[in-house]
């Protein structure tokens, strides 16, 4: 495999098959380290940068905005961010303006609804997004962490003339979390919706640092953010980890390389987001891109 550029939905935007998830900026690494990661990602051809208003209370957007301004590369980048919390018209319009200021730009290429909002009519949400599109402040709309029926509802409303078209979905997708294969992925393939997968290493669970029945190593992601534990510290999760470790022994490739290679090889995924705290973590994604998994390795995984 090699880095390729695919159209996101029917947006006309071409995004790199590896995208940079910017959640670590301002939360786990400082501005200098963030700039180094971004510079290397750009050198390697990554053009999709994904952040959110909620990441480090806006610090991720602020860091990214400074880098874009300092490097003068805004037109090279597909810039994606998200609105979190309430999806009322007032909140969406206000949050979009705040994101634009932090990102130091006049438009957002992909504005995503970070989570479903049970309290706000979807019609109101779509109307607000239509206003932002008409004003030129956002170019395209996506959703994140939505279920298939929620995306289907938005698509149905759009077909009846309500709001802009949803161009992409951003779900977690890795060897442990594969629920989207049952409904969301087929829906996206059928309706030409782009898929931006995140957490290919299952928040680091698939790196092999964690073992069934053992204490969580201090300072690791699952120690700092214990809310991840119930998602992955299950019989299914550890059984998956066992298979990944077996595949690593058989192939001679690291668990990280195999987990990333598996995610990057999925046919219905437009781009896979990687999070990085160092340049070496950017490089490991490209090392994984070079791998061709055998049928036996895929079957084991």
N, C-alpha and C positions, 0 to 999 in steps of 0.2 A: 504493500500500500504506500501511497504518498499523499502529501497534503493536496487536497483538491478544493475547488470552490463550487458550491452548489447554490441554486436559487432557493431562497427562503419562501416557501409557499408559492404564491403567485405575485409576490411583491416586486419582482424584478431585481432585488438585491442579491448579490452573490456573497456568500459567507464561507469562511474557511472551515474545513472539516474538523479542525481543532479550534475551539474558541477559548478565550481567556476569561475565567470567572474571577471577578475582582473582590470577592468577599474577604480576602485576607488583608486588603489594603486598609491601613488605619486601625485594624483590629489585632492582627497577629504580626504584621511587619510595618516598619516606619516608612516615611516617604522616600528616603534614599533607596531602600531595598525594593520598594514598590516600583520606582522608576527603573531600576536595573532589570526587574522582571519584565516590565512593559517594553523596555528597549529590546530585550532579547526576543520576546514574542513577536514584536514588529519585524525584527531582522529575519526571523524564521518564516514570515509570511502570514502570521495570524492577523486577521482583520476584524474579527468579531470580539468586542470587549463588552462584557455583561456585568452590570452592577445593579444596585437597588438603593432606594432612599433609606431603607431600613438597615443596610449594612453599616455597622459601626456608627449608627445614628447620623448618617450622611457623610462620614469621614471618607468612605470609599469613593463616593462621587466627587468629593472635594479633591482628593488625591489625583483621581483620574482627570479631572478638569485642569488641574495645574500641569499635569504631564502633557495633555493635548495642546494646551496653550504654549508651553515651553518648547515642545518639539515641532509645533506648527504643522501637525499631520492630521488635522480633523477630517479633511476630505478623503483621506486614505482609509478611514475607520468606519465600520458599521457599529454605531454606538447604541447599546441597549441598556435600559434601566427599567425599574418597576415602581409601581405605586402600591404601598402596603396598607393594611387596615381597611377602613371604611372605603367603599366605592361609590359614595354619593357624588353628585356633580360638584358640589362645593369643595370636597376634599380632593378629588381628582385634579381639578383646575388649580387649586392652591399648591398641591404637591408637585405638579408638573412645572410650575413656575419656579419653585424652590430648587428642583432638580436641574433645570436649565441654568440657573445662576451658579450652582455648585459645579456643574460640568463646564461652565464657561462657553456655552454654545447657544446657537439660536434655534436648533432643532434636535430632536431625538429620533434616531432612525427606527427604533423599535421600542415602543412603550408597552410594558407588560403589566397585566393585573396579577399581582404577586400571589394572592389567594382569593378564593371564592368568598363572597360576602352574602350571607343568608338574609341580612337585614335590609338590603337595598335592592329595589327592583332592577333587574338587568337592563331594562329599557332605559332607565335613568343613567346607568353607567355608560351604555353605548352612546347615548346622546351627548354626554360630556366628552367622550373620546372623539366623536364626530366634530365637535366644536374645535378641539385641538388640531385635528387633521385639517379642517377648513382654514384655520389660522396659520397653518404651516409650521406649527410648533412640534408636531410629531408626524412622522411619515407613515408608519405602519403600527399595527396593534397586535399584541400577542397575549397569551395567558400563561400562568405558571401555577403548578400544583393543582390544576383542575382535573376533575374526573371527566370521563368521556361524555356523560349525559349533560354536564354543564357546558362543555364545548359545543355539543350538538344543539343545545338550546340557543346559544349565541349564533351559531350558523343558521338556524331556522329563522331567528329574528332578522338577521341580515338579509336572508332570502326574501323577506317580506318588506324590505326597505328600511330596516332599523339599524343605524350605526354602521361603522366601517367593518370590512371583512377582517376576521381573525386570521392572521397569517402564520402564526406559530404557537406551539405548545412547548412548555419547558417543564418536563417531569424529571424526578430522580430515576435513574436507570442504571443498574449494575447487576452483577451476578446474584446478589441477594434479592434486590427489589426488582421484580420482573412482572409485576401485576399489570403494567400497561400493555403487555403483549396480548392480553385477552380482549381489550376493547379500544383503548386510546390509540395505540399504534395502527390498528386496522382502520379506524375512523380517519386518522390523519392521512394515511395512504390513499384512502378512497376519495377524500375531499381536497387533496393536494395542500395539506397543511404541513408546514415545516416542523421538525422536531429538534429542539435543542436540549439534549440530555445533560443532566448535571449529576454530580457525585458518582463518577465512574468507579472510584475506589471505595465507595460506601463510607464516606467521611473518614477514610483511613483504615477502616476495619479490615479491608482486603490486603493491607500491607503486611499482615502477619504479626503485628505487635501484641495481639490479644489472644488469650487462650481460655478455653472453657474452664470455669471454676477458679481461675487465678485472679488476683487483684489487678485492677486497671493501673498501668504504669503512670506514675505521677507526672503531670505536665503534658500528657498526650491529649488529643482532641476529645476523647471520651471521658477524660478526667475534668477537663475545663468545661465541656458542654455535656454533662451527664444525661441530658434529655435525649441524646442519640442512642443511649444504651438499649432501651426497650425495642428499638427498631431492628437492631442487628444482633444483640446478645440473646439469641433464641436457638432452639434446636436446629431449625432450618438454617439460620445464619452460620452456626458453627459447622454444620454438615457441608455447607457450601465452601467454607474455609478449608475444610479437610480435603475436598476434591481439588480445590485450587492448589493446595500444597502438594498433592499427589501429582498434579499436572506439571508443577514447577520442577519436581524431582525428575519426572520422565523427560521433559523437554530441555532442561538446563536453563530455562529462562526464569527470571524472578517472578514472584507472585504479582508484584506491581505491574511488570511488563505484560503479563498474561491478562490481568484484569483490564488494563487499558486497551490492549489489542482486541480483546473480546468486544468491548464497548465500541471501539472505532470500526469494527467489522460489521456492525449491524446495519442491514440494508435500508431500513426505513428511518434511519437517524440522519438528519441533515448536518448537525455539528455536535461535538462532544465538548463540554466545558471542562477545563482543568483549572484547579486552584493551585496556586504556587506561593511558596514562601522564599524561594530561591531560584536562581537561574538553572541549577541542576534539575529542579523539578519540572521546568519547562522542557529541558532536554530529554527527560525520561519519557515524556509523551511522544516525542519524535523517535526515540529508540523503539517504543512500542509500535509505532506506525510502520516500522520496517519489517515487523514480524508477519509471517503468513502462518496461521494456525492450521494444523492438519485436521482432518476429519476426526481422527481419534482424540486429539486434544479437545476439540469442540464438543465431542460427545461426552468426554469426562467432565468438562466444565458444566 
